[in-house]
Each structure stands twice: as structure tokens, then as C-alpha cells.
Amino acid sequence: IMFMTMIMLSVIIAISSNSWFIIWMGMEINMMAFMPIIIEKNNLTTKESSLMYFLVQTMASMLLIMSVIIGKTKMLDINNMLLSTALMIKSGVSPFHFWMPKTMEGMSWMNCMLLMTWQKIIPLMMLSHMINMSNFYMMTITMSVLVGSIGGLNQTSLRKMMAYSSISNNGWMLAAMLMSEMMWIMYFITYSTLMIIMTMTMNKYKIYHMNQLMTINENTFKKLILMMNMLSISGLPPTVGFMMKWMVLQASMSINQIMLMGLLIMITLIMIYYYLRIMYSAMLMTNSEPKWKNKNMFKNNMTMTINMISIMGLMLVSMIIMI
């Protein structure tokens, strides 16, 4: 409870400050509070994840301090690039994403949920005040969506797959930042909600690998709900995940970024493909002697209700807007 409180307070302190020193301090408190949460299960994989997380975040913090010092010398171009790089490393934006899938592989689902949602708030909030139409940011947006889509193709670990989905959605959030501040905040809230639902579902039923999805011997409709929630994360219509990409696409018309959006949509189709592949495997492939089975699988009606809301989000939001 103490460490969770520190994590929440550090984010509030950082996003409400206009001093880079206070923001840096908030990030460091956040990092030091998150590390004990990662190693709550004292085993080799969690220790490896916590060490990798510590080294990467420390390197990013050093870059951030260096950029603030260089900023005093009026070398604005170098300063902005260093500062952006530091924040991108902290949030796992490509091409600085290398640490995220490996770190998440050794963490529990609940810690993965924190890393993919709450831990991104500070760096993304800072990036939203700096982003512009430069080639550096355009390349970063495209690479994030590309790496996130291609990286998940040959994965059997669902935690790594979620990490690559997070990297892809980072690119979409940066694209939303080009439109307006409200746009990317709405995207982040929607993305966080989907990730929370997905990670809590996986944690509840102890699902970590694709073969576990294939050996679920449960009601077909309930399996379909779980699979459709995955497709919502990938952005398949008419889910809530598609709704936010659609809003970013519409807003891009006003700033003449149709080429960029068209490229992002084509790349995102790759991610939809590998989620459809998982759905095919889970729905059509069965094992007569499953090695894994949870007797309490899908007994929680509230979980099913939340999943249905995430799936039918586009229709619900459209109805609300019309009213």
C-alpha cells in the first residue's frame, strides 16, 4: 500500500509541476516505488525484470538531467532531442522500446498493467507539450506502430504480445498528440481501460501463453468474448479500440496528415492479423487432453459485462453522441 501510494503521489506531483527538476524528482520517486512492487515474488525472473527496469530508467533519467543542463547553454535543438529521447525511453516508444517486452515477460499481470498504463502518464504528458511536425517525431510514430505490429507476430507469450500492443498504441497516442491535447488524453484513457480489462482477465484465469488459450474447454460464447476483447485492443471495428483510431483519423484531416494516417492504418492491419490468428487458435483448435484447466473459468458475470462494454464501445459511444 505504501509503495502504491508513492507511485500515485509521484505522478500527481510531476504532472502538476512546471519545473523540470520537480518532474525529474517525481519520476525518480515513481521508479524507486515501482521496483519493490516488481520483486514482490522473490524469484529469478522478477529480479531480472527489476534490474533491467532500473538500468533503463536510470539511463533515461541521466539523459533528462543532461538535457536540462544543456538547455541552460541555449543549444535548443540538441536539448529538445535529448529530452524527447529520455521521455521516449521511459515510456517505451520505438526505437527505444527494447527493454519493455523483456521486462514484462518476468512480471506478474498486475505489474504489467501498471507498467502499460499508470507508469506512462508522466513521460507521455511531458511529450505532449513538446511534440511537433518534425521528421524526428514522424519517424518515431511510424516506427512505434511498425515495431508494435511486427514484433508480436511470432510471440507465444501473451505478456510480450501485450507489450508490443502497448508499443503500437504509443505510436497512435503520439499521433493523437499532434491533433490536440484532449484527443490523446481520451485515447490514453480508452487504451488504459482496455489494458486493465485484459490484464485483470488474464491474471484472474492465470493465462500466460497461447497454448493455454487453445486448451480452454469452456462455453464458446464466453471464449468469444475474451477473444473479441483482444481484437478491441488491436482496433478491429466496431470495438472501442477502433473508435479512438477512427477519431484520430478524422482529426488528421484538419492538419493534412492523411498520408501518415494511411500508413499507420495499413501497419495496424498486421496487428489485427496476429490477434485474429490467436482467436482462430483458441476457438477452432482443441486438445482432447488439456494440460491446463481452471475450474472457476469465466464464472464472474461482472467480468463478462465489462468485456462486452469494451467490445461494443463504438456503438455505445455513437448512441451517446447522437443523444
LORO-322134 format. One line per field, with one value per residue: residue in three letters; x negated, y, z of N, C-alpha, C in turn. Coordinates in steps of 0.001 Angstrom, whole numbers. Example, Ala and Ser with C-alpha at 12.3 -4.5 7.8 and 13.67 -1.06 7.14 Angstrom:
aa	[ALA; SER]
n.xx	[-13190; -12850]
n.yy	[-5690; -2250]
n.zz	[7800; 7080]
ca.xx	[-12300; -13670]
ca.yy	[-4500; -1060]
ca.zz	[7800; 7140]
c.xx	[-13200; -12900]
c.yy	[-3300; 30]
c.zz	[7800; 7870]
***
This chain:
aa	[ILE; MET; PHE; MET; THR; MET; ILE; MET; LEU; SER; VAL; ILE; ILE; ALA; ILE; SER; SER; ASN; SER; TRP; PHE; ILE; ILE; TRP; MET; GLY; MET; GLU; ILE; ASN; MET; MET; ALA; PHE; MET; PRO; ILE; ILE; ILE; GLU; LYS; ASN; ASN; LEU; THR; THR; LYS; GLU; SER; SER; LEU; MET; TYR; PHE; LEU; VAL; GLN; THR; MET; ALA; SER; MET; LEU; LEU; ILE; MET; SER; VAL; ILE; ILE; GLY; LYS; THR; LYS; MET; LEU; ASP; ILE; ASN; ASN; MET; LEU; LEU; SER; THR; ALA; LEU; MET; ILE; LYS; SER; GLY; VAL; SER; PRO; PHE; HIS; PHE; TRP; MET; PRO; LYS; THR; MET; GLU; GLY; MET; SER; TRP; MET; ASN; CYS; MET; LEU; LEU; MET; THR; TRP; GLN; LYS; ILE; ILE; PRO; LEU; MET; MET; LEU; SER; HIS; MET; ILE; ASN; MET; SER; ASN; PHE; TYR; MET; MET; THR; ILE; THR; MET; SER; VAL; LEU; VAL; GLY; SER; ILE; GLY; GLY; LEU; ASN; GLN; THR; SER; LEU; ARG; LYS; MET; MET; ALA; TYR; SER; SER; ILE; SER; ASN; ASN; GLY; TRP; MET; LEU; ALA; ALA; MET; LEU; MET; SER; GLU; MET; MET; TRP; ILE; MET; TYR; PHE; ILE; THR; TYR; SER; THR; LEU; MET; ILE; ILE; MET; THR; MET; THR; MET; ASN; LYS; TYR; LYS; ILE; TYR; HIS; MET; ASN; GLN; LEU; MET; THR; ILE; ASN; GLU; ASN; THR; PHE; LYS; LYS; LEU; ILE; LEU; MET; MET; ASN; MET; LEU; SER; ILE; SER; GLY; LEU; PRO; PRO; THR; VAL; GLY; PHE; MET; MET; LYS; TRP; MET; VAL; LEU; GLN; ALA; SER; MET; SER; ILE; ASN; GLN; ILE; MET; LEU; MET; GLY; LEU; LEU; ILE; MET; ILE; THR; LEU; ILE; MET; ILE; TYR; TYR; TYR; LEU; ARG; ILE; MET; TYR; SER; ALA; MET; LEU; MET; THR; ASN; SER; GLU; PRO; LYS; TRP; LYS; ASN; LYS; ASN; MET; PHE; LYS; ASN; ASN; MET; THR; MET; THR; ILE; ASN; MET; ILE; SER; ILE; MET; GLY; LEU; MET; LEU; VAL; SER; MET; ILE; ILE; MET; ILE]
n.xx	[-839; -1953; -3950; -2352; -888; -2955; -3649; -1317; -1195; -3630; -3205; -1097; -2384; -4391; -2975; -1605; -3423; -5537; -8219; -11222; -12969; -11373; -9677; -11516; -12265; -9822; -9599; -11764; -11051; -8802; -9944; -11574; -9638; -8194; -9870; -10153; -7588; -7674; -9407; -7941; -7357; -9768; -11811; -13944; -13226; -11672; -13578; -15416; -13821; -13312; -15904; -16593; -14604; -15358; -17962; -17424; -15588; -17184; -19214; -17655; -16882; -19346; -19878; -17800; -18468; -20885; -19931; -18517; -20621; -22115; -20213; -20466; -22537; -21537; -21420; -19163; -18126; -19571; -19001; -16162; -15929; -17377; -15876; -13374; -14139; -14854; -12347; -10925; -12290; -11599; -8848; -8699; -8636; -9141; -12190; -13152; -12334; -13297; -13587; -11108; -9352; -10945; -11175; -8489; -7930; -8921; -7303; -4379; -872; 557; -1432; -2362; -135; -256; -2694; -2080; -131; 343; -2360; -3149; -2113; -3472; -5845; -4497; -2754; -4583; -5792; -3660; -3624; -5773; -5855; -5952; -5632; -7976; -10498; -11707; -9809; -7757; -8995; -9367; -6715; -5780; -7613; -7049; -4421; -4926; -6931; -5522; -3477; -4733; -6448; -4894; -4208; -5444; -5201; -4702; -4230; -1872; -2233; -4431; -3246; -1252; -2944; -4071; -1730; -1229; -3403; -2765; -362; -1443; -2574; -222; 850; -1040; -592; 2002; 1432; 485; 2800; 4604; 4581; 6682; 7506; 5433; 5486; 8038; 7650; 5652; 6999; 8977; 7341; 5968; 8089; 8876; 6514; 6369; 8702; 8026; 5600; 6417; 8295; 6678; 4985; 6760; 7552; 5150; 3627; 965; -365; 4; 762; 2265; 4613; 5585; 6338; 8585; 11515; 14321; 17489; 18383; 19280; 18399; 15645; 15399; 16036; 13774; 11772; 12654; 12250; 9505; 9273; 10399; 8389; 6545; 7829; 9996; 12958; 16376; 15296; 14359; 11687; 11168; 12676; 11211; 8987; 10286; 11277; 8852; 8007; 10022; 9521; 7020; 7443; 7821; 5304; 3908; 2615; 2989; 1528; -278; 1558; 2800; 662; 199; 2598; 2479; 263; 1233; 3028; 1516; 1178; 3831; 4113; 2442; 3781; 6220; 5291; 4689; 7264; 8418; 6905; 7632; 10399; 10927; 9039; 8674; 7811; 7789; 6894; 6394; 3672; 3900; 6224; 8689; 10935; 12683; 13156; 14271; 16566; 17373; 19720; 19588; 17096; 17558; 19503; 18073; 16208; 17937; 18796; 16410; 16078; 18345; 18056; 17925; 20509; 21987; 20856; 21420; 24219; 24549; 23428; 25212; 27535]
n.yy	[-1207; 1232; 1676; 1786; 4076; 5953; 5789; 6800; 9411; 10481; 10688; 12543; 14773; 15256; 15794; 18056; 20042; 22762; 22793; 21404; 20106; 19272; 17577; 15631; 14674; 13603; 11504; 9897; 9145; 7715; 5598; 4323; 3511; 1719; -439; -2204; -3284; -4768; -6869; -8376; -11079; -13188; -14264; -15504; -14447; -12136; -10612; -10197; -8698; -6414; -5403; -4795; -2887; -912; -155; 841; 2937; 4542; 5302; 6810; 8861; 10073; 11104; 12932; 14790; 15680; 16930; 19056; 20508; 21139; 22710; 25114; 26282; 27297; 25703; 24716; 22848; 20405; 20016; 19653; 17274; 15430; 15519; 14612; 12037; 10889; 10854; 9223; 6802; 6196; 5770; 3687; 3988; 3273; 4008; 3084; 937; -1487; -2643; -3154; -5483; -7642; -6984; -7071; -9760; -11084; -10272; -10059; -10188; -8027; -6173; -5739; -4436; -1989; -996; -626; 1306; 3319; 4007; 5266; 7786; 10197; 10552; 10624; 12767; 14876; 14686; 15430; 18164; 18887; 17812; 18019; 18728; 17675; 15743; 13877; 13181; 12214; 9973; 8485; 7964; 6383; 4217; 3165; 2140; 309; -1448; -2374; -3755; -5702; -6960; -8577; -10785; -13428; -14300; -16309; -15839; -14216; -11966; -10671; -10135; -8330; -6285; -5479; -4608; -2431; -806; -258; 1159; 3338; 4747; 5533; 7182; 9243; 10249; 11170; 13242; 15175; 16189; 17228; 18110; 17085; 14993; 13022; 12435; 11324; 9088; 7790; 7197; 5439; 3408; 2616; 1629; -615; -2144; -2599; -4129; -6367; -7349; -7867; -9856; -11895; -12299; -13205; -15698; -16928; -17007; -17203; -17962; -18751; -21421; -22072; -20709; -22176; -24577; -24189; -25409; -24381; -22598; -21640; -19089; -17505; -17764; -16489; -13855; -13149; -13348; -11414; -9156; -8957; -8338; -5847; -4364; -4426; -2889; -3481; -2880; -3270; -2168; -571; 48; 530; 2824; 5020; 5179; 5811; 8363; 9779; 9540; 11020; 13567; 14038; 14898; 17622; 18702; 17977; 15422; 13010; 11101; 10056; 8916; 7023; 5278; 4369; 3014; 910; -485; -1209; -3175; -5482; -6084; -6598; -8911; -10830; -11003; -12006; -14482; -15636; -15757; -17564; -19860; -20325; -20686; -22685; -24726; -27544; -29487; -32810; -33821; -31706; -29928; -28010; -26423; -24367; -24576; -22638; -21034; -18201; -17611; -15281; -12894; -10107; -9582; -10522; -8688; -6251; -6849; -7071; -4421; -3167; -4305; -3525; -825; 1251; 1407; 2076; 4571; 6054; 6130; 7627; 10083; 10819; 11195]
n.zz	[0; 782; -1190; -3499; -2950; -3006; -5707; -6943; -5839; -6769; -9523; -9603; -8463; -10398; -12845; -12190; -11911; -13030; -13216; -14347; -12655; -10490; -11877; -12736; -10211; -9366; -11226; -10425; -7821; -8474; -9955; -7993; -6212; -7697; -8206; -5842; -5967; -8314; -7603; -5784; -5819; -5017; -7125; -9814; -12361; -11804; -10480; -12520; -14285; -12706; -12417; -15096; -15636; -13783; -14721; -17317; -16804; -15191; -16980; -18751; -17022; -16531; -19078; -19198; -17154; -18249; -20554; -19462; -18343; -20655; -21844; -20550; -21883; -24163; -26422; -28153; -30055; -29738; -27076; -27008; -28492; -26914; -24568; -25463; -26257; -23783; -22475; -24210; -23937; -21312; -21560; -23329; -26116; -29559; -31341; -28889; -27406; -26618; -24069; -22948; -23717; -22706; -20019; -19155; -19510; -17284; -15229; -13067; -14073; -12963; -12360; -14931; -15931; -14505; -15534; -18242; -18202; -15847; -15340; -17630; -17688; -16783; -18578; -21114; -20803; -20599; -23116; -24724; -24567; -26029; -28570; -32161; -35727; -36780; -38575; -36936; -34942; -36583; -37713; -35399; -34574; -36733; -36610; -34079; -34322; -36366; -35282; -33044; -34319; -36002; -34202; -32531; -34013; -34050; -31449; -28563; -25985; -24040; -22469; -23625; -26065; -25335; -24554; -27008; -28237; -26634; -27331; -30005; -29630; -28325; -30452; -31810; -29848; -29764; -32310; -31911; -30191; -31907; -32924; -30839; -27323; -25784; -27397; -27298; -24594; -24271; -25878; -24403; -22008; -22947; -24037; -21687; -20160; -21691; -21531; -18778; -18349; -19915; -18765; -16139; -16598; -17702; -15531; -13578; -14553; -14852; -17292; -19459; -21773; -25308; -25797; -23617; -24046; -26162; -25011; -23488; -22268; -22393; -22356; -25615; -26359; -24229; -24489; -26919; -26214; -24679; -26651; -28472; -26974; -27091; -29798; -29702; -28493; -30559; -32450; -34136; -36019; -34765; -32356; -29207; -29252; -31940; -32225; -31127; -32823; -35148; -34501; -34280; -36916; -38245; -37146; -38203; -40754; -40632; -40244; -42397; -42568; -43885; -45331; -43411; -41582; -43219; -43657; -41025; -40519; -42383; -41409; -38907; -39570; -39632; -36939; -36243; -37712; -36332; -33930; -34772; -35547; -33079; -32067; -33856; -33226; -30554; -30712; -32636; -32509; -30554; -27672; -26822; -24440; -22261; -20811; -19024; -16976; -15584; -13056; -12227; -14345; -16095; -14480; -13436; -13682; -13787; -14946; -17537; -18345; -18359; -20347; -22555; -22782; -23544; -26025; -27541; -27630; -29610; -30715; -28422; -27671; -29973; -29849; -27510; -28295; -30322; -28819]
ca.xx	[0; -2833; -4587; -1314; -600; -4080; -3531; -226; -1578; -4724; -2609; -340; -3374; -5095; -2123; -1082; -4545; -6089; -9673; -11797; -13589; -10295; -9233; -12551; -12158; -8625; -9921; -12664; -10237; -7954; -10762; -12012; -8462; -7708; -10788; -9760; -6353; -8060; -10058; -7125; -7618; -11228; -12393; -14966; -12653; -11288; -14823; -15948; -12957; -13517; -17232; -16505; -13792; -16168; -19047; -16855; -15024; -18306; -19828; -16743; -16954; -20620; -19678; -16898; -19263; -21837; -19205; -18206; -21883; -22411; -19214; -20966; -23519; -20755; -21504; -17789; -17856; -20122; -18273; -14837; -16066; -17784; -14734; -12383; -14688; -14733; -10934; -10521; -12851; -10804; -7501; -8786; -8326; -10164; -13102; -13716; -11365; -13937; -13520; -9746; -8871; -11741; -10826; -7137; -7908; -9229; -6441; -3002; 74; 940; -2554; -2317; 934; -804; -3735; -1484; 858; 22; -3763; -3346; -1442; -4413; -6573; -3601; -2258; -5661; -5950; -2534; -3930; -6966; -5753; -5657; -5562; -9326; -10752; -12064; -8576; -7039; -9682; -9104; -5322; -5696; -8392; -6355; -3309; -5507; -7568; -4463; -2690; -5556; -7060; -4010; -3825; -5926; -5230; -3810; -3962; -846; -2758; -5216; -2296; -658; -3989; -4142; -491; -1429; -4327; -1982; 560; -2256; -2648; 1077; 1025; -1866; 142; 3134; 884; 370; 4135; 4969; 4298; 7852; 7558; 4537; 5942; 9152; 7061; 4940; 8000; 9564; 6284; 5724; 9251; 8776; 5381; 6737; 9654; 7332; 4633; 7156; 8886; 5590; 4498; 7779; 7587; 3764; 3281; -302; -865; 1046; 1257; 3289; 5861; 6050; 6839; 9732; 12734; 15416; 18559; 17828; 19624; 17529; 14324; 15506; 15972; 12369; 11034; 13080; 11603; 8177; 9442; 10667; 7077; 5893; 8511; 10922; 14334; 16830; 14923; 13969; 10314; 11265; 13298; 10208; 8201; 11181; 11298; 7547; 8041; 10868; 8840; 5840; 7867; 7729; 3902; 3344; 1705; 3686; 514; -753; 2631; 2968; -445; 433; 3723; 2004; -618; 2064; 3662; 654; 1506; 5153; 3909; 1978; 4833; 7168; 4658; 4905; 8688; 8610; 6298; 8395; 11776; 11074; 8126; 8953; 6944; 8636; 6383; 5763; 2710; 4174; 7643; 9088; 12329; 13509; 13012; 15392; 17758; 17657; 20586; 19129; 16011; 18170; 20187; 17041; 15681; 18935; 18765; 15214; 16269; 19389; 17839; 18218; 21959; 22450; 20432; 22184; 25571; 24468; 23194; 26460; 28487]
ca.yy	[0; 2397; 1891; 2208; 5477; 6743; 5824; 7714; 10776; 10939; 11073; 13782; 15842; 15532; 16385; 19349; 20966; 23380; 22774; 20140; 19437; 18592; 16470; 14595; 14106; 12760; 10289; 9052; 8562; 6734; 4427; 3638; 2890; 626; -1588; -3217; -3944; -5771; -8035; -8913; -12519; -13243; -15299; -15034; -13650; -10807; -9881; -9788; -7619; -5209; -4868; -4183; -1677; 76; 330; 1635; 4172; 5362; 5876; 7855; 9976; 10760; 11894; 14045; 15781; 16238; 17837; 20271; 21257; 21676; 23749; 26378; 26843; 27793; 24783; 24231; 21678; 19224; 19878; 19078; 15882; 14641; 15468; 13714; 10678; 10425; 10578; 8073; 5606; 5914; 5298; 2509; 4332; 2831; 2858; 2904; 17; -2799; -3171; -3365; -6879; -8497; -6654; -7551; -11224; -11572; -9617; -10553; -9437; -6766; -5257; -5386; -3442; -711; -539; -229; 2383; 4393; 4408; 6045; 9089; 11329; 10827; 10995; 14123; 15798; 14645; 16124; 19603; 19118; 17195; 18886; 18019; 17422; 14398; 13007; 12669; 11423; 8687; 7775; 7493; 5278; 3078; 2570; 1325; -785; -2408; -2978; -4681; -6825; -7634; -9564; -11840; -14774; -14454; -17273; -15280; -13167; -10743; -9991; -9665; -7118; -5255; -4957; -3843; -1162; -13; 204; 2204; 4529; 5480; 6165; 8282; 10359; 10826; 11914; 14480; 16158; 16749; 18084; 17510; 16313; 13782; 11971; 12053; 10388; 7840; 7133; 6651; 4259; 2386; 2126; 819; -1900; -2898; -3022; -5245; -7536; -7891; -8421; -11116; -12875; -12583; -13975; -17069; -17429; -17292; -16547; -18369; -19034; -22794; -22110; -20283; -23255; -25725; -23812; -26165; -23637; -22137; -20987; -17670; -16840; -17685; -15483; -12552; -12907; -13132; -10132; -8109; -8835; -7625; -4453; -3752; -4274; -1825; -4007; -2375; -1977; -2135; 729; 298; 1140; 4137; 6058; 5314; 6492; 9778; 10336; 9613; 12158; 14808; 14224; 15596; 19072; 19152; 17456; 14297; 11828; 10118; 9414; 8084; 5878; 4360; 3762; 2066; -283; -1234; -1761; -4403; -6615; -6410; -7235; -10272; -11813; -11213; -12938; -15797; -16149; -16071; -18811; -20954; -20581; -21073; -23841; -25812; -28088; -30575; -33788; -33999; -30434; -29972; -26874; -26093; -23683; -24962; -21449; -20204; -17422; -17670; -13944; -12180; -8728; -9595; -10662; -7426; -5269; -7232; -6732; -2963; -2830; -4788; -2768; 576; 2180; 1569; 2780; 5975; 6678; 6376; 8725; 11317; 11154; 11702]
ca.zz	[0; 861; -2488; -4435; -2615; -3519; -7173; -7295; -5464; -7635; -10810; -9372; -8261; -11655; -13893; -11730; -11745; -14238; -13059; -14792; -11506; -9750; -12738; -12613; -8862; -9374; -11979; -9629; -6737; -9145; -10289; -6771; -5583; -8547; -8172; -4841; -6409; -9317; -6981; -4695; -5866; -4987; -7976; -10746; -13456; -11309; -10202; -13824; -14783; -11895; -12741; -16424; -15488; -13063; -15580; -18419; -16260; -14718; -18177; -19233; -16068; -16792; -20301; -18875; -16421; -19209; -21448; -18692; -18229; -21991; -22090; -19994; -22812; -25306; -27571; -28056; -30898; -29058; -25809; -27269; -28928; -25747; -23653; -26076; -26197; -22392; -22192; -25033; -23297; -20113; -21909; -24198; -27510; -30511; -31307; -27540; -26805; -26471; -22702; -22448; -23767; -21822; -18634; -18864; -19507; -15943; -14244; -12942; -14905; -12323; -12557; -16359; -16059; -14032; -16451; -19525; -18036; -14898; -15438; -18856; -17606; -16695; -19832; -22215; -20542; -20951; -24578; -25368; -24594; -26848; -29899; -33306; -37013; -37289; -39104; -35809; -34336; -37591; -37795; -34144; -34623; -37698; -36110; -32929; -34828; -37149; -34365; -32242; -35144; -36471; -33057; -31914; -34960; -33719; -29993; -27900; -24660; -24097; -21857; -24663; -27067; -24776; -24581; -28377; -28448; -25936; -28156; -31156; -29164; -28060; -31714; -32051; -28887; -30238; -33447; -31334; -29611; -32990; -33176; -29705; -26018; -25377; -28220; -26803; -23248; -24491; -26388; -23297; -21072; -23604; -24094; -20325; -19764; -22393; -20981; -17418; -18503; -20458; -17802; -14998; -17054; -17802; -14178; -12858; -15048; -14914; -18690; -19778; -23089; -26296; -25712; -22568; -24687; -27040; -24245; -22663; -22608; -21776; -23233; -26804; -26328; -23260; -25111; -27969; -25550; -24344; -27889; -29037; -26190; -27697; -31064; -29349; -28280; -31867; -33183; -35151; -35881; -34245; -30944; -28657; -29691; -33264; -32087; -30910; -34060; -36085; -34115; -34667; -38381; -38612; -36760; -39060; -41976; -40427; -40280; -43650; -42297; -44403; -45713; -42183; -41039; -44111; -43376; -39708; -40628; -43099; -40499; -37832; -40081; -39254; -35552; -36273; -38235; -35352; -32932; -35404; -35507; -31716; -31963; -34611; -32464; -29328; -30994; -33516; -32148; -29227; -27233; -26138; -23086; -21899; -19713; -18130; -16897; -14361; -12828; -11996; -15542; -16626; -13644; -12943; -14629; -13909; -15929; -18857; -18646; -18694; -21654; -23569; -22949; -24315; -27397; -28220; -27272; -30703; -30806; -27226; -27749; -31065; -29347; -26537; -29054; -31019; -27823]
c.xx	[-869; -3444; -3574; -943; -1688; -4019; -2467; -597; -2662; -4195; -1863; -1287; -4001; -4212; -1545; -2180; -4953; -7610; -10208; -12447; -12544; -9775; -10218; -12461; -10945; -8867; -10797; -11922; -9363; -8722; -11129; -10843; -7970; -8589; -10457; -8479; -6680; -8588; -9273; -7213; -9122; -11751; -13297; -14399; -12253; -12520; -15447; -15142; -13189; -14867; -17220; -15715; -14605; -17235; -18521; -16330; -16112; -18998; -18967; -16789; -18238; -20513; -18814; -17650; -20254; -21156; -18849; -19450; -22240; -21444; -19635; -21959; -22864; -20910; -20171; -17519; -18328; -19345; -16923; -14919; -16457; -16619; -13662; -12841; -14538; -13298; -10426; -11068; -11990; -9429; -7507; -8389; -9469; -10892; -13762; -12856; -11999; -13728; -12132; -9253; -9619; -11402; -9461; -7056; -8158; -8352; -5077; -2084; 423; -173; -2660; -1267; 445; -1804; -3146; -530; 330; -1401; -4057; -2858; -2432; -5147; -5671; -3041; -3313; -5869; -4853; -2771; -5094; -6791; -5389; -5717; -6936; -9475; -11066; -10820; -7777; -7647; -9385; -7696; -5207; -6414; -7694; -5226; -3842; -6110; -6515; -3650; -3494; -6110; -6204; -3694; -4214; -5979; -4262; -3452; -2961; -1326; -3619; -4303; -1611; -1659; -4093; -2872; -603; -2342; -3592; -1032; -170; -2348; -1354; 1319; 181; -1207; 1327; 2670; 729; 1693; 4529; 4665; 5459; 7926; 6681; 4929; 7099; 8635; 6393; 5912; 8627; 8580; 6038; 6859; 9193; 7664; 5689; 7690; 8919; 6399; 5330; 7802; 7831; 5066; 5470; 7755; 6201; 3374; 2019; -808; 289; 1615; 2304; 4636; 6449; 6709; 7966; 10958; 13931; 16449; 17983; 18097; 18700; 16091; 14302; 15415; 14525; 11553; 11378; 12486; 10172; 8250; 9763; 9359; 6379; 6552; 9427; 12315; 15285; 16493; 14495; 12524; 10266; 11787; 12253; 9331; 9008; 11226; 9985; 7486; 8862; 10168; 7639; 6182; 7644; 6294; 3151; 2285; 2325; 2694; 17; 296; 2873; 1900; -231; 1546; 3278; 1112; 198; 2788; 2845; 987; 2876; 5025; 3457; 2942; 5919; 6619; 4836; 6350; 8996; 8093; 7149; 9784; 11885; 10165; 8421; 8016; 7787; 8184; 5662; 4841; 3005; 5654; 7935; 10575; 13253; 13526; 14325; 16675; 18209; 18454; 20147; 18015; 16562; 18853; 19193; 16451; 16640; 18950; 17571; 15355; 17231; 19255; 18229; 19706; 22492; 22116; 21204; 23603; 25589; 24311; 24471; 27499; 28116]
c.yy	[1250; 2711; 2333; 3667; 6389; 6875; 6828; 9168; 11322; 11397; 12397; 14969; 16244; 16254; 17742; 20395; 21573; 23488; 21408; 19381; 18662; 17399; 15307; 13896; 13174; 11446; 9336; 8397; 7447; 5445; 3632; 2965; 1688; -622; -2613; -3961; -5034; -7035; -8566; -10440; -12703; -14431; -14664; -14115; -12245; -9964; -9366; -8625; -6323; -4568; -4169; -2877; -563; 679; 1243; 2972; 5109; 6046; 7017; 9080; 10774; 11630; 13118; 15161; 16462; 17247; 19143; 21140; 21906; 22804; 25108; 27060; 27357; 26934; 24035; 22965; 20390; 18954; 19194; 17608; 14973; 14449; 14512; 12261; 10089; 10029; 9375; 6763; 5210; 5334; 4096; 2769; 3848; 4056; 2610; 1937; -1283; -3444; -3658; -4819; -7799; -8247; -7222; -9069; -11798; -10998; -10296; -9691; -8085; -5726; -4820; -4301; -2059; -141; -5; 955; 3512; 4914; 5232; 7491; 10245; 11558; 11234; 12400; 15162; 15849; 15427; 17630; 19925; 18705; 18217; 18053; 17688; 15976; 13398; 12374; 11813; 10027; 7839; 7185; 6271; 4034; 2385; 1652; 116; -1866; -3126; -3998; -5912; -7638; -8721; -10768; -13244; -15031; -15541; -16795; -14138; -11876; -9962; -9411; -8377; -5961; -4639; -4190; -2468; -238; 559; 1328; 3468; 5398; 6201; 7326; 9494; 11044; 11651; 13228; 15572; 16860; 17732; 17357; 16628; 14985; 12681; 11530; 11063; 9035; 7076; 6499; 5383; 3101; 1771; 1230; -567; -2767; -3415; -4218; -6515; -8164; -8488; -9757; -12217; -13269; -13482; -15449; -17668; -17884; -16503; -16850; -18776; -20443; -22958; -21659; -21405; -24393; -25358; -24594; -25530; -23270; -21314; -19492; -16910; -16735; -16607; -14075; -12188; -12595; -11783; -8958; -7884; -8046; -6154; -3704; -3506; -3196; -2296; -3402; -3510; -1805; -740; 1072; 944; 2570; 5246; 6256; 6056; 7996; 10467; 10513; 10805; 13482; 15092; 14960; 17106; 19585; 18532; 16372; 12969; 10724; 9342; 8460; 6840; 4820; 3630; 2719; 777; -1143; -1906; -3033; -5649; -7062; -7086; -8679; -11230; -11986; -12143; -14363; -16446; -16596; -17387; -20008; -21333; -21135; -22402; -25011; -26271; -29245; -31553; -34054; -32730; -30575; -28891; -26586; -25454; -23935; -23762; -20516; -19539; -17551; -16270; -13156; -10742; -8625; -9677; -9363; -6363; -5562; -6860; -5233; -2554; -3236; -3885; -1267; 1565; 2452; 2380; 4266; 6711; 7025; 7553; 10059; 11776; 11722; 13114]
c.zz	[0; -506; -3547; -4212; -3156; -5036; -7604; -7008; -6385; -8990; -10673; -9218; -9590; -12673; -13483; -11573; -13077; -14169; -13476; -13640; -10705; -10553; -12651; -11259; -8772; -10100; -11167; -8465; -7300; -9439; -9037; -6048; -6383; -8450; -7083; -5218; -7437; -8649; -5784; -4639; -6042; -5799; -9027; -11822; -13003; -10988; -11493; -14399; -14025; -12197; -14093; -16365; -14833; -13974; -16686; -17911; -15746; -15891; -18727; -18325; -16250; -18035; -20032; -18152; -17359; -20123; -20752; -18566; -19561; -22336; -21574; -20930; -24101; -26565; -27669; -28865; -30230; -27782; -26019; -27673; -27763; -24787; -24178; -26006; -24805; -22066; -22987; -24468; -22107; -20445; -22853; -25635; -28403; -31081; -29948; -26720; -26321; -25108; -22309; -22544; -22805; -20358; -18266; -18779; -18107; -14853; -14169; -13808; -14288; -12442; -14017; -16604; -15632; -15029; -17752; -19409; -17147; -15072; -16689; -18734; -17636; -18018; -20994; -22034; -20922; -22470; -25293; -25462; -25531; -28303; -30975; -34591; -37596; -37756; -37999; -35195; -35319; -37723; -36554; -34128; -35531; -37187; -34945; -33387; -35592; -36248; -33527; -33014; -35548; -35298; -32444; -32782; -34503; -32216; -29535; -26500; -24773; -23460; -22850; -25739; -26608; -24780; -25971; -28755; -27811; -26734; -29368; -30760; -28734; -29308; -32034; -31089; -29267; -31433; -32958; -30718; -30658; -33242; -32073; -28406; -25565; -26128; -27642; -25392; -23350; -24977; -25250; -22306; -21653; -23636; -22716; -19853; -20398; -21811; -19574; -17476; -18933; -19434; -16584; -15358; -17110; -16425; -13417; -13249; -15285; -16328; -19046; -21195; -24006; -26167; -24614; -23111; -25534; -26267; -23289; -23134; -21906; -22826; -24389; -26804; -25385; -23779; -26188; -27387; -25224; -25591; -28527; -28268; -26681; -29000; -30836; -29126; -29616; -32725; -34288; -34960; -35526; -32768; -30513; -29034; -31064; -33176; -31968; -32145; -35121; -35788; -34481; -36180; -38852; -38320; -37658; -40351; -41849; -40482; -41463; -43420; -42757; -44766; -44497; -41630; -41902; -43871; -42053; -39764; -41319; -42206; -39397; -38271; -39735; -37841; -35470; -36754; -37138; -34191; -33484; -35404; -34133; -31561; -32677; -33809; -31262; -29614; -31742; -33170; -30733; -28941; -26431; -24709; -22653; -20696; -18681; -18142; -15553; -14149; -12657; -13202; -15927; -15803; -13195; -13981; -14843; -14952; -17343; -19297; -19087; -20067; -22777; -23846; -23799; -25775; -28164; -27989; -28345; -30808; -29626; -27293; -28835; -30619; -28383; -27253; -29757; -30059; -27413]
***
